Amino acid sequence: MATIVSGLLVPHDPVMFVAPDAPAKEIADKAWAAFDTCAERLAEQDVDTVIIVGNDHYMLFGTTCLPQFCIATGDVDGPLDQLPGLKRQPVPNHEALATHIAAHGHANGFDWAVARSFSTDHSFSIPFQKIVQRAAEIRGKPIQAIPVYLASAVDPFLTMQRAQQLGQQITAAVEAFDGDERVAVIGSGGISHWVGTKESGRVNETFDHMVLDHCCSLNINAIMALSDEHILEHGGNGAMELRNFVCAMAAVNADSTSLIEYQPVPEWVTGLGFIELKKH
């Protein structure tokens, strides 16, 4: 039986790559170092596969098809939106496990959209390249990665309740997989940030600390109780990505957490939070 052994909640801020020197060096160094710490924590768990829960930014699916949740089961590369220091490359997908998760979901009331060939965007590729690949280097052996995309940045949004249910379904599917894989789940998203609006560059530290407190206390119900209207007003349209956190938290079902880092960085237009989800 495969097992989910750990998880992470991390940002996927592309502005870090576009303008690495915009914030004060001390702040930038802490943010970049947090990715390294996440990689070290992941390596310590000796994982074989990582499921990264991200979201489209209107560049992968577009207006012609907006799936509520999608899993890549075949060839994967990315990111489509290449950035300085984040170049497009093949991704070692665990095709058998990804296919099993989709099939298990279809048999249990979860109509996964399936991508048999897929190019990721930065919401997957930043944690993959900055955390998963580094963890593989530390371990000295490859780690496979499965992209999962939720409708958490473009409406119609996946509901919080469905994000939680999907995380639970991922757990059930992994545990029903005929293998001994050790799996981690990463929820990839920013906290407060406004994308493409006049408020872009604003960071709401009060909102961020509330979310971090809920995550660190494993109070998933408090996050799910936040209305879309509240999130949009206080955290911005980018904070709708909290659905990615909810899905990952539900999948890991952690026993405890550790706050690795938080930095509010207006120069990078995002509140950056890094949390480890631990299982004993």
Secondary structure, DSSP 8 states (H G I E B T S, - for coil): --EEEEEEEE---THHHHSTTSS-HHHHHHHHHHHHHHHHHHHHTT-SEEEEEEE--SSSSTTT---SEEEEEEEEEE-SS-BTTB--EEE---HHHHHHHHHHHHTTT---EEEEEEE--HHHHHHIIIIIHHHHHHHTS--EEEEEEESSSSSS---HHHHHHHHHHHHHHHHTSSS--EEEEEEE--SS--SSSTTTT---HHHHHHHHHHHHTT-HHHHHTS-HHHHHHHT-GGGGGHHHHHHHHHHH--SEEEEEEEEEEGGGTEEEEEEEEE--
